[in-house]
Amino acid sequence: APVHAAQPRRQNTQIRRWSVEEEGRLADVIAQIGAHDWQLIASRLGTGRSASGVEQHWKIMDWKRQQNGNANLKPLEVTPMVQGPRGGGFLM
């Protein structure tokens, strides 16, 4: 299989942080259709995020769940995040 070079990010673009609501919607979509067709999941999410970005974020969410000892949670149960004093989120 050919190896594809990563596409450079467009200049002057900024990646938006994932909101708690968006993570919840992602978990809902994955609960409905499974974590396989990332193009379809990204389309259903409707936020304009790429399929690879959605897949990567889901893997991060899953890893955090496992690190917190919540590996047996259903995808619908997303660990809530709160806004920090400097705008960063942190897990509750």
C-alpha positions as CSV (number, residue, x, y, z in Angstrom):
1,A,0.0,0.0,0.0
2,P,1.4,3.4,-0.9
3,V,2.3,5.8,2.0
4,H,0.6,9.1,1.8
5,A,2.4,12.2,3.0
6,A,0.6,14.3,5.6
7,Q,-1.1,17.3,4.1
8,P,0.3,20.6,5.4
9,R,-2.1,22.7,7.4
10,R,-3.3,25.8,5.6
11,Q,-1.8,28.9,6.8
12,N,-3.9,31.2,9.0
13,T,-6.2,28.4,10.1
14,Q,-6.8,27.6,13.7
15,I,-8.1,24.3,15.0
16,R,-11.2,24.8,17.2
17,R,-11.2,23.1,20.6
18,W,-13.8,20.4,21.0
19,S,-16.7,21.5,23.2
20,V,-18.4,19.2,25.7
21,E,-21.6,19.3,23.6
22,E,-19.6,18.3,20.5
23,E,-18.0,15.4,22.3
24,G,-21.4,14.3,23.5
25,R,-22.8,14.4,19.9
26,L,-19.8,12.4,18.7
27,A,-20.4,9.8,21.4
28,D,-24.1,9.7,20.4
29,V,-23.3,9.2,16.7
30,I,-20.8,6.4,17.5
31,A,-23.3,4.7,19.8
32,Q,-25.8,4.7,16.9
33,I,-23.5,3.6,14.0
34,G,-20.3,2.3,15.6
35,A,-16.7,3.5,15.4
36,H,-15.9,2.4,11.8
37,D,-16.9,4.7,9.0
38,W,-15.2,8.0,10.1
39,Q,-16.3,9.8,6.9
40,L,-20.0,9.0,7.8
41,I,-19.4,9.9,11.5
42,A,-17.9,13.3,10.5
43,S,-20.8,14.0,8.2
44,R,-23.4,13.1,10.8
45,L,-21.6,15.2,13.4
46,G,-22.1,18.2,11.0
47,T,-19.3,20.4,12.5
48,G,-17.1,20.6,9.4
49,R,-14.4,18.5,11.1
50,S,-12.5,16.0,8.9
51,A,-12.9,12.3,9.2
52,S,-9.4,11.9,10.4
53,G,-9.8,14.6,13.0
54,V,-13.0,13.0,14.3
55,E,-11.3,9.6,14.5
56,Q,-8.2,11.0,16.2
57,H,-10.4,12.9,18.8
58,W,-12.5,9.8,19.5
59,K,-9.3,7.8,20.2
60,I,-8.1,10.5,22.6
61,M,-11.5,10.4,24.3
62,D,-11.3,6.6,24.6
63,W,-7.8,6.7,25.9
64,K,-8.8,9.2,28.6
65,R,-11.7,7.0,29.6
66,Q,-9.3,4.0,30.0
67,Q,-6.8,6.1,31.9
68,N,-9.5,7.2,34.3
69,G,-10.6,3.6,34.9
70,N,-13.8,4.1,33.0
71,A,-13.0,1.7,30.1
72,N,-16.3,-0.1,30.6
73,L,-18.4,3.1,30.1
74,K,-20.7,3.1,27.1
75,P,-19.7,5.6,24.4
76,L,-22.7,7.7,25.4
77,E,-21.2,8.4,28.9
78,V,-18.6,11.1,28.1
79,T,-16.5,12.4,31.0
80,P,-17.6,16.0,31.6
81,M,-15.1,18.8,31.3
82,V,-15.2,22.2,33.0
83,Q,-13.7,25.4,31.8
84,G,-10.5,26.4,33.6
85,P,-9.7,29.9,34.7
86,R,-7.5,30.5,31.7
87,G,-9.9,29.0,29.2
88,G,-8.5,25.5,29.1
89,G,-10.7,22.5,29.9
90,F,-9.9,19.8,32.5
91,L,-11.6,16.6,33.4
92,M,-13.8,16.5,36.5
